[in-house]
Amino acid sequence: MNQTRTFLLFALVAVAYLLWNAWEKDYSPQPALPAVAAAGTAATPAAATTADGSVPGASVPTTPALPSNEVAKPATGDKAQLITVTTDVLRLTIDTRGGSLVRSELLDYPVTPRTKKDPDPAPIRLLDDTGSHFFAAQDGLISGTGAAPDHRALFQSTQASYTLAKGQDALNVDLTWTDPSGLKVTKRYTLHRGSYVVDLSQKIDNGSAKPWTGNAYRQLQRVVPPAPVHSNFLAKFSDQSRYSFFGAAWYSPEHKFDKLAFDKFAKEPLNQPVTGGWLAMEQHYFVTAWLPPAHEADTFSSTVINDQDGPRYLVRDMGPSITVAPGQSGSTDARLYVGPKLREQLGALAPGFELALDYGIFSIVASPLHWILSHLHHLVGNWGFAIILLVLLINVAIYKLSEAQYVSAARMRKLKPRMDALKERYGDDKQKMQQAMMELYKKEKINPVAGCLPILITIPIFFALYTVLRESVELRQAPFVGWIHDLSAADPYFVLPVLYMGVMLMTQWMMPTQPGMDPTQAKMMKFMPLMFGVMFAFFPAGLVLYYIVNGLCRLAQQWWVTRRIDRAEAAKALVSR
């Protein structure tokens, strides 16, 4: 295949992919609120939550219904208080009304890049107790035989704030709940230095006169936050979060990784027994997930709850039944991850948890690319230079394929006078001209399909690297040089897209023109650099950097191969004399 058609094929595939992405974002169904059931009846299947937000009884006897005017969101009362817990990487807020996490700030991930004008920007907030961004990680106990503190019960704390001290590796936060019957529950959150994992332990001390039976549950619920406001057209259409998955995700050893978009919560509710899995809410770059014990047989479920702030989407992990005899103690444990999608760290926490960093259909190529990029970054300390090294490695790996392409192109260039003669001889009879050209290719041992081989590698790499740059939190706000402060965002001054246009123009100048090319195709080729420049203006700067360096490598290789063949032809002509 001639390089002209190679470029056209690449452009067609790239434009089609971008149009498909834009259509998916702009025209896919939006989350819809299901019909609200009458008070005291179920709004979703029995495995999910009742209309008032109460927890179903699961494997224990029927749980007393919650008042119909209450919802599952913690309601701060006069006696409730907010507790602040700070480590070196996390700042959490716990509401004693429910003893749940209602706010989390990732101290190492600012909303905007740090600059001289703003050296300490606000950190990213995942869990949030504001109405329009409500997102909470809740947990509790339920029982059909006695009292139990669910995620709305009032707990007590001896402190209003906790801070991980210098030299301290772990920090415990204890909350207590007691019942007149003699039942006492101590909820302990444990945070670790440098970790986004929060350990949860619920200890049940049964001081009553009869056995206590119940279930522990953990859940995540949130609203869909309002769309981000962008300052300009470029910022809006280069915002890579537009194309990232936003919704629930889970993993089980039997069914592997699965996910549920918000618009499918009402249509396809989750109700699945799982042992050794995890349950999460995902968004661009970050994930919040409950990780139950690997041996525990749980049930994952989902539902939609009506609220004055709009629909809230809930996923729940219901644990197995627990029985604690009078005078005895029992406990349940789980872990909560609230942080960035760091692939290696996620994989070390639970089986399949690395899949929360979802590369979609390009995972088979994107995962190795991310692994190579990470190791190159460890070597050079800059993601931009790591991308450049990746280009060089790929070009070395496919050198022979590219060489075959350029050898074919160089030989075709030598045949141009003879091809022009064939064009004059056969005129508009394209069929005879194509036959004559194929005979000429066969006689001169030229393979016109050689140009197709590199593109079979280039196109998957293009989309896989685009996905890596879009989804990998390590490249978020990663600077390169000069004006490039974020390789995952578009070049703010369009310098890289313009440079790539220049590379394409040089490539066109060096490549031979195919005889008999359709005039429309020839005109399209002239506009290719401009079309790619406009298209790349909205791509992550890291991806454009990749293609600039890749284009320069290919130009250098093409020049070298062409020069080598010219010398060989000159030497052959000299010998023949």
Phi and psi in degrees as a GROMACS rama.xvg file:
@    title "Ramachandran Plot"
@    xaxis  label "Phi"
@    yaxis  label "Psi"
@TYPE xy
-68.0517  151.357  ASN-2
-61.2544  -27.1324  GLN-3
-58.9629  -50.9869  THR-4
-68.3391  -30.2175  ARG-5
-60.8962  -47.497  THR-6
-62.242  -42.3758  PHE-7
-63.4912  -42.0528  LEU-8
-62.4232  -44.9019  LEU-9
-60.7319  -44.4059  PHE-10
-63.7182  -42.3307  ALA-11
-61.6555  -46.0992  LEU-12
-64.9458  -43.1218  VAL-13
-64.3512  -45.5634  ALA-14
-65.2519  -41.1457  VAL-15
-61.276  -40.696  ALA-16
-64.8562  -43.1159  TYR-17
-66.2194  -41.429  LEU-18
-63.1931  -40.2826  LEU-19
-63.2963  -42.5262  TRP-20
-60.6702  -45.3256  ASN-21
-64.9372  -40.4099  ALA-22
-64.5273  -43.7732  TRP-23
-57.9347  -40.7669  GLU-24
-72.9574  -44.2375  LYS-25
-84.6446  -25.7701  ASP-26
-121.904  0.502907  TYR-27
-70.5936  150.951  SER-28
-60.4225  140.286  PRO-29
-88.5082  156.634  GLN-30
-54.2652  131.975  PRO-31
-117.248  143.67  ALA-32
-84.2322  124.47  LEU-33
-69.972  164.814  PRO-34
-61.6171  137.474  ALA-35
-85.5443  130.149  VAL-36
-78.6155  164.337  ALA-37
-66.6081  157.06  ALA-38
-56.5623  130.356  ALA-39
89.2892  -2.23511  GLY-40
-113.244  164.003  THR-41
-84.079  134.604  ALA-42
-90.1706  -14.3644  ALA-43
-135.412  176.712  THR-44
-55.189  158.587  PRO-45
-58.7015  -24.9871  ALA-46
-73.2665  -12.6798  ALA-47
-100.14  -158.959  ALA-48
-91.1347  148.584  THR-49
-72.9425  166.866  THR-50
-60.049  -28.4345  ALA-51
-87.6446  1.13228  ASP-52
89.8053  7.00729  GLY-53
-74.3036  158.124  SER-54
-87.5178  129.173  VAL-55
-66.0187  161.536  PRO-56
-72.1979  -15.7365  GLY-57
53.2671  -126.623  ALA-58
-91.8044  5.58649  SER-59
-105.613  167.042  VAL-60
-56.6837  165.692  PRO-61
-52.9858  130.364  THR-62
-83.5094  136.198  THR-63
-55.9562  134.3  PRO-64
-66.1057  142.551  ALA-65
-79.6074  154.995  LEU-66
-56.4512  138.88  PRO-67
-67.6879  -16.666  SER-68
-90.8599  4.16879  ASN-69
-102.811  149.165  GLU-70
-121.498  173.446  VAL-71
-77.3417  -5.73391  ALA-72
-74.9742  135.475  LYS-73
-58.6957  132.023  PRO-74
-104.6  111.656  ALA-75
-69.9519  122.089  THR-76
-106.151  -175.936  GLY-77
-63.8552  -34.2277  ASP-78
-90.6047  -8.1143  LYS-79
-79.2249  155.538  ALA-80
-142.123  159.129  GLN-81
-102.204  129.946  LEU-82
-109.122  129.442  ILE-83
-100.312  129.435  THR-84
-124.621  123.828  VAL-85
-124.992  128.164  THR-86
-117.654  -168.192  THR-87
-74.2473  -17.4982  ASP-88
-125.17  -14.0884  VAL-89
-130.561  146.864  LEU-90
-130.562  113.102  ARG-91
-109.523  152.78  LEU-92
-123.238  125.693  THR-93
-112.656  129.437  ILE-94
-94.085  124.109  ASP-95
-67.364  -15.7329  THR-96
-78.6951  90.9512  ARG-97
105.066  -18.2566  GLY-98
59.9594  32.4882  GLY-99
-107.148  159.746  SER-100
-85.0767  119.248  LEU-101
-113.459  -7.23559  VAL-102
-153.6  138.13  ARG-103
-142.945  132.262  SER-104
-121.755  131.292  GLU-105
-94.7473  102.894  LEU-106
-66.5955  -24.0365  LEU-107
-92.4074  3.31812  ASP-108
-128.009  88.3904  TYR-109
-71.8704  155.223  PRO-110
-64.3113  -43.6938  VAL-111
-118.962  155.866  THR-112
-61.5471  147.23  PRO-113
-71.3725  132.2  ARG-114
-133.666  174.198  THR-115
-65.1189  -35.419  LYS-116
-73.2861  -31.7177  LYS-117
-135.016  79.1848  ASP-118
-74.3088  -14.8599  PRO-119
-136.669  69.4417  ASP-120
-69.8846  163.098  PRO-121
-63.4465  141.648  ALA-122
-77.3337  158.735  PRO-123
-60.6582  135.176  ILE-124
-113.92  119.057  ARG-125
-90.2547  -74.572  LEU-126
-67.6922  139.16  LEU-127
-150.648  135.934  ASP-128
-102.003  9.44235  ASP-129
-83.0645  147.14  THR-130
-56.7481  -48.6498  GLY-131
-75.5711  -14.5169  SER-132
-122.774  19.5948  HIS-133
-54.257  128.545  PHE-134
-157.402  116.257  PHE-135
-131.612  147.443  ALA-136
-106.931  111.646  ALA-137
-117.931  156.183  GLN-138
-154.903  161.901  ASP-139
178.124  -172.283  GLY-140
-125.663  148.421  LEU-141
-131.518  153.971  ILE-142
-152.597  142.337  SER-143
-99.1054  -0.0534484  GLY-144
-114.51  -6.8959  THR-145
-174.865  -168.463  GLY-146
-72.8585  154.447  ALA-147
-161.284  139.583  ALA-148
-84.3311  108.072  PRO-149
-85.6442  -164.773  ASP-150
-81.3114  14.4076  HIS-151
-122.859  -1.27254  ARG-152
-69.5401  152.953  ALA-153
-91.0315  117.667  LEU-154
-99.9952  164.805  PHE-155
-116.63  145.691  GLN-156
-135.794  146.455  SER-157
-87.1791  -12.2411  THR-158
-134.033  153.655  GLN-159
-97.4204  -13.6573  ALA-160
-154.009  150.446  SER-161
-135.886  140.895  TYR-162
-137.045  132.388  THR-163
-70.5086  114.892  LEU-164
-77.4375  160.23  ALA-165
-61.3039  129.571  LYS-166
87.0432  -7.08372  GLY-167
-91.6834  133.447  GLN-168
-96.1096  -23.9  ASP-169
-141.333  154.267  ALA-170
-136.394  125.03  LEU-171
-104.157  137.522  ASN-172
-124.806  115.014  VAL-173
-105.987  134.579  ASP-174
-125.727  141.435  LEU-175
-125.768  148.245  THR-176
-137.137  135.152  TRP-177
-129.715  153.439  THR-178
-124.466  145.188  ASP-179
-55.4431  -21.8894  PRO-180
-71.2619  -14.6138  SER-181
109.837  -1.45772  GLY-182
-79.7734  133.113  LEU-183
-130.153  133.765  LYS-184
-123.343  127.273  VAL-185
-112.128  117.831  THR-186
-101.03  124.981  LYS-187
-121.783  124.73  ARG-188
-101.94  132.042  TYR-189
-121.783  124.07  THR-190
-112.057  148.447  LEU-191
-121.665  150.309  HIS-192
-60.8929  132.824  ARG-193
70.6643  11.837  GLY-194
-122.174  146.225  SER-195
-99.9876  13.72  TYR-196
-96.243  132.855  VAL-197
-115.367  117.074  VAL-198
-81.6967  136.001  ASP-199
-119.793  129.844  LEU-200
-130.677  131.057  SER-201
-117.67  109.706  GLN-202
-96.8893  128.429  LYS-203
-110.386  113.711  ILE-204
-104.938  112.489  ASP-205
-92.9715  96.3743  ASN-206
-95.6396  10.3738  GLY-207
-85.9232  -179.026  SER-208
-95.0729  0.648814  ALA-209
-136.176  157.857  LYS-210
-60.7274  146.856  PRO-211
-111.03  129.295  TRP-212
-126.349  134.556  THR-213
-168.326  -170.752  GLY-214
-133.073  146.065  ASN-215
-95.28  145.304  ALA-216
-139.367  153.788  TYR-217
-132.099  144.012  ARG-218
-150.722  158.684  GLN-219
-124.899  133.501  LEU-220
-143.189  146.684  GLN-221
-156.234  164.332  ARG-222
-98.6715  162.824  VAL-223
-81.0111  115.257  VAL-224
-67.3832  159.459  PRO-225
-63.3334  152.979  PRO-226
-62.6312  143.193  ALA-227
-64.6097  147.478  PRO-228
-96.2499  125.093  VAL-229
-105.843  147.658  HIS-230
-76.5531  -24.24  SER-231
-154.076  175.304  ASN-232
-61.5033  -44.3752  PHE-233
-62.8581  -44.0564  LEU-234
-61.6925  -37.4015  ALA-235
-67.0205  -49.4076  LYS-236
-85.5134  -8.89756  PHE-237
-101.2  2.19688  SER-238
-70.1194  106.747  ASP-239
-71.965  -15.2204  GLN-240
-67.8431  -17.5869  SER-241
-61.136  -26.7759  ARG-242
-106.238  3.23289  TYR-243
-91.3093  153.73  SER-244
-71.5998  139.196  PHE-245
-136.094  108.645  PHE-246
165.969  -157.644  GLY-247
-92.8372  150.531  ALA-248
-146.252  152.845  ALA-249
-154.736  168.387  TRP-250
-141.783  139.133  TYR-251
-137.665  147.197  SER-252
-59.0442  -29.5107  PRO-253
-80.8378  -45.5767  GLU-254
-103.613  -3.16671  HIS-255
61.9589  -151.986  LYS-256
-79.0639  136.865  PHE-257
-147.768  162.607  ASP-258
-148.996  161.844  LYS-259
-140.766  112.245  LEU-260
-71.007  156.476  ALA-261
-61.0596  -34.2317  PHE-262
-72.1575  -6.8765  ASP-263
-108.81  0.834788  LYS-264
-57.8249  -44.6405  PHE-265
-76.0294  -31.1645  ALA-266
-83.3683  -35.8323  LYS-267
-129.503  63.0799  GLU-268
-61.8265  141.224  PRO-269
-80.0941  134.644  LEU-270
-156.097  93.2741  ASN-271
-143.736  127.635  GLN-272
-72.9456  135.059  PRO-273
-140.785  133.853  VAL-274
-123.506  121.254  THR-275
81.2707  37.2569  GLY-276
-123.922  -164.541  GLY-277
-148.764  160.08  TRP-278
-135.974  131.597  LEU-279
-144.059  163.15  ALA-280
-114.157  125.939  MET-281
-110.348  153.25  GLU-282
-152.93  178.216  GLN-283
-59.5679  122.319  HIS-284
76.1813  -22.3833  TYR-285
-130.867  157.691  PHE-286
-146.957  144.348  VAL-287
-122.848  123.99  THR-288
-143.987  142.042  ALA-289
-92.6076  132.136  TRP-290
-118.435  93.6591  LEU-291
-71.2707  164.581  PRO-292
-56.0148  143.108  PRO-293
-62.2832  -28.6758  ALA-294
-88.9502  -6.54429  HIS-295
-85.0916  131.126  GLU-296
-88.1963  106.338  ALA-297
-113.757  175.918  ASP-298
-128.166  124.632  THR-299
-95.9623  136.139  PHE-300
-145.618  167.288  SER-301
-145.338  158.213  SER-302
-164.301  173.454  THR-303
-119.359  135.374  VAL-304
-118.163  135.711  ILE-305
-80.1508  139.921  ASN-306
-150.997  159.529  ASP-307
-63.4695  -24.8178  GLN-308
-86.5563  1.68665  ASP-309
114.414  179.135  GLY-310
-65.0803  141.553  PRO-311
-118.978  140.09  ARG-312
-107.356  128.067  TYR-313
-125.993  135.566  LEU-314
-123.761  139.641  VAL-315
-131.715  142.984  ARG-316
-111.362  109.606  ASP-317
-98.428  121.269  MET-318
-81.0303  172.643  GLY-319
-73.1574  168.802  PRO-320
-67.4602  141.365  SER-321
-123.745  136.47  ILE-322
-124.22  128.55  THR-323
-122.006  119.287  VAL-324
-71.4026  158.331  ALA-325
-56.3966  134.58  PRO-326
79.0755  1.28414  GLY-327
-110.418  172.678  GLN-328
-125.854  152.003  SER-329
-143.494  165.141  GLY-330
-150.379  157.704  SER-331
-129.81  149.664  THR-332
-133.745  153.695  ASP-333
-164.76  168.488  ALA-334
-125.95  146.026  ARG-335
-118.075  127.748  LEU-336
-106.512  126.438  TYR-337
-136.853  96.0222  VAL-338
-178.073  -162.246  GLY-339
-77.4847  158.6  PRO-340
-85.8833  77.6926  LYS-341
-93.2805  107.534  LEU-342
-54.6663  -48.9369  ARG-343
-65.5723  -40.3236  GLU-344
-67.9351  -40.0269  GLN-345
-63.5643  -43.7683  LEU-346
-62.7198  -28.3916  GLY-347
-79.1102  -14.4095  ALA-348
-87.2525  -38.1896  LEU-349
-159.937  149.854  ALA-350
-58.0941  131.195  PRO-351
77.0212  -0.784156  GLY-352
-69.3328  -23.8569  PHE-353
-64.4767  -18.9422  GLU-354
-72.1347  -9.96734  LEU-355
-60.8797  -28.2662  ALA-356
-83.5553  90.1637  LEU-357
-94.8544  113.822  ASP-358
-94.0061  3.81711  TYR-359
65.3613  -140.801  GLY-360
-69.3925  -13.6202  ILE-361
-95.9683  10.5902  PHE-362
-57.8693  -36.5227  SER-363
-63.3028  -26.8018  ILE-364
-102.236  -39.1154  VAL-365
-66.2451  -39.2784  ALA-366
-61.7477  -47.9883  SER-367
-62.5983  -36.8709  PRO-368
-62.1222  -43.2511  LEU-369
-63.2157  -40.5318  HIS-370
-62.8176  -46.0704  TRP-371
-64.6358  -45.2799  ILE-372
-59.5543  -41.0074  LEU-373
-62.045  -42.998  SER-374
-69.457  -36.3244  HIS-375
-67.087  -35.235  LEU-376
-66.1767  -39.6397  HIS-377
-60.3001  -29.7924  HIS-378
-77.6277  -43.7253  LEU-379
-107.942  -16.6025  VAL-380
77.3499  9.50462  GLY-381
-144.885  129.813  ASN-382
-68.3446  -31.2587  TRP-383
-63.8964  -46.4095  GLY-384
-69.1834  -29.7582  PHE-385
-63.9911  -39.1863  ALA-386
-64.1528  -40.721  ILE-387
-62.8898  -44.2679  ILE-388
-63.1736  -36.3891  LEU-389
-61.4449  -42.1705  LEU-390
-58.1585  -46.8293  VAL-391
-62.7721  -41.6522  LEU-392
-63.3003  -42.7602  LEU-393
-64.9646  -41.0378  ILE-394
-67.3117  -33.6853  ASN-395
-66.5482  -41.0101  VAL-396
-65.0285  -34.9124  ALA-397
-107.095  22.2119  ILE-398
-56.9458  -46.1774  TYR-399
-63.5344  -39.5734  LYS-400
-64.1726  -44.6173  LEU-401
-65.6709  -37.5301  SER-402
-61.4433  -42.8769  GLU-403
-60.1191  -37.8766  ALA-404
-64.6495  -45.7589  GLN-405
-73.9139  -32.5482  TYR-406
-62.4892  -44.7844  VAL-407
-61.2752  -43.9585  SER-408
-64.3621  -40.6581  ALA-409
-65.5224  -41.0862  ALA-410
-67.6517  -37.2799  ARG-411
-63.8893  -34.7094  MET-412
-62.3352  -38.1637  ARG-413
-67.0257  -29.8043  LYS-414
-85.4389  0.463188  LEU-415
-56.5557  -45.0629  LYS-416
-58.5066  -40.8255  PRO-417
-69.7444  -34.5185  ARG-418
-66.7033  -38.9593  MET-419
-62.7805  -36.1298  ASP-420
-65.9355  -40.3249  ALA-421
-63.412  -36.9503  LEU-422
-64.5805  -41.6049  LYS-423
-67.215  -35.3369  GLU-424
-70.2111  -44.0207  ARG-425
-97.9625  -10.2367  TYR-426
57.3482  -121.902  GLY-427
-91.0307  3.36704  ASP-428
-80.5686  85.4793  ASP-429
-66.5297  -32.4201  LYS-430
-64.1028  -48.1225  GLN-431
-66.1304  -36.2114  LYS-432
-64.8195  -42.5213  MET-433
-62.9542  -38.9705  GLN-434
-63.7341  -44.2156  GLN-435
-64.6417  -39.0364  ALA-436
-66.0551  -40.0563  MET-437
-65.3519  -37.1081  MET-438
-64.7828  -38.9044  GLU-439
-66.0482  -42.5788  LEU-440
-59.8061  -43.0643  TYR-441
-65.2619  -41.7656  LYS-442
-64.8024  -39.7402  LYS-443
-90.9952  3.79995  GLU-444
57.4111  47.852  LYS-445
-108.284  131.238  ILE-446
-102.481  103.447  ASN-447
-68.532  -13.4686  PRO-448
-86.5307  -5.11231  VAL-449
-59.2426  -29.9436  ALA-450
-69.6238  -16.0066  GLY-451
-76.0116  -28.9433  CYS-452
-62.049  -49.0777  LEU-453
-62.531  -33.0922  PRO-454
-67.9921  -27.4711  ILE-455
-65.245  -23.1719  LEU-456
-94.2833  -38.4668  ILE-457
-65.4278  -42.8916  THR-458
-64.1724  -48.6328  ILE-459
-60.6544  -37.5961  PRO-460
-64.8269  -40.5131  ILE-461
-56.4195  -53.4994  PHE-462
-70.9261  -35.6174  PHE-463
-66.4813  -43.9451  ALA-464
-67.1835  -37.2495  LEU-465
-58.2571  -42.3059  TYR-466
-67.625  -40.525  THR-467
-62.001  -46.2395  VAL-468
-66.0556  -30.4574  LEU-469
-78.1923  -34.2648  ARG-470
-104.672  -22.0679  GLU-471
-80.0193  116.771  SER-472
-66.7301  -23.2222  VAL-473
-61.1625  -29.3838  GLU-474
-91.787  -1.9619  LEU-475
-66.2673  125.009  ARG-476
58.2334  25.0943  GLN-477
-80.532  119.737  ALA-478
-80.5284  160.891  PRO-479
-117.949  -92.229  PHE-480
-139.224  153.793  VAL-481
56.1548  -118.687  GLY-482
-81.799  -9.3146  TRP-483
-87.0544  100.887  ILE-484
-100.332  -8.48045  HIS-485
-152.584  106.193  ASP-486
-70.9882  -16.0237  LEU-487
-89.1819  -4.13057  SER-488
-112.694  167.552  ALA-489
-69.3949  152.457  ALA-490
-63.8799  116.97  ASP-491
-67.0636  -21.9467  PRO-492
-112.25  7.56995  TYR-493
61.2817  20.9265  PHE-494
-67.6608  -46.8573  VAL-495
-64.5961  -43.2858  LEU-496
-60.1205  -37.6766  PRO-497
-67.1913  -40.107  VAL-498
-62.0258  -38.8616  LEU-499
-67.402  -35.1156  TYR-500
-58.9239  -41.6393  MET-501
-63.008  -40.0458  GLY-502
-63.375  -40.9401  VAL-503
-65.6931  -39.5241  MET-504
-62.4358  -41.7377  LEU-505
-64.6359  -38.41  MET-506
-64.0705  -43.2284  THR-507
-62.6322  -37.695  GLN-508
-66.157  -35.2134  TRP-509
-83.7156  -24.4434  MET-510
-81.958  144.65  MET-511
-73.0947  146.227  PRO-512
-83.2917  131.622  THR-513
-76.6352  126.528  GLN-514
-63.0122  144.472  PRO-515
78.2898  9.64814  GLY-516
-63.097  138.746  MET-517
-60.7863  135.902  ASP-518
-56.3297  -37.8012  PRO-519
-64.2673  -40.5271  THR-520
-64.3475  -39.6081  GLN-521
-63.6664  -40.1229  ALA-522
-67.0752  -38.5996  LYS-523
-60.6635  -38.247  MET-524
-62.2262  -35.1843  MET-525
-66.7168  -30.5675  LYS-526
-91.7111  -3.42983  PHE-527
-57.3796  -47.0234  MET-528
-58.8034  -41.2743  PRO-529
-66.348  -42.1086  LEU-530
-63.2377  -43.906  MET-531
-67.6256  -36.0518  PHE-532
-61.9372  -43.2083  GLY-533
-66.2626  -43.1316  VAL-534
-64.3395  -43.1665  MET-535
-73.2211  -13.9801  PHE-536
-64.0383  -23.0465  ALA-537
-102.996  -0.0670623  PHE-538
-88.4407  157.589  PHE-539
-56.2236  141.057  PRO-540
-58.3712  -33.7694  ALA-541
-63.0121  -36.4628  GLY-542
-70.3232  -41.0898  LEU-543
-65.4034  -40.1453  VAL-544
-58.4062  -43.6519  LEU-545
-55.5097  -46.7357  TYR-546
-76.7531  -25.852  TYR-547
-65.2343  -50.0841  ILE-548
-65.8908  -40.0303  VAL-549
-62.9102  -42.112  ASN-550
-63.7261  -39.7202  GLY-551
-66.4897  -39.1414  LEU-552
-62.7147  -42.4379  CYS-553
-68.2714  -36.7057  ARG-554
-63.6514  -44.4004  LEU-555
-62.835  -41.7931  ALA-556
-67.5102  -39.8106  GLN-557
-63.9174  -41.9773  GLN-558
-62.9302  -42.1463  TRP-559
-65.3635  -45.1481  TRP-560
-64.7421  -44.0228  VAL-561
-62.6961  -42.2419  THR-562
-64.588  -40.4493  ARG-563
-64.8558  -41.0048  ARG-564
-69.1722  -39.3708  ILE-565
-59.6449  -42.0496  ASP-566
-66.1539  -40.0168  ARG-567
-64.8582  -40.5616  ALA-568
-66.142  -39.3541  GLU-569
-65.4996  -41.8338  ALA-570
-65.5992  -38.4336  ALA-571
-64.5289  -41.2484  LYS-572
-65.9032  -37.3373  ALA-573
-66.4048  -39.9335  LEU-574
-66.9732  -38.7273  VAL-575
-66.4981  -21.9085  SER-576
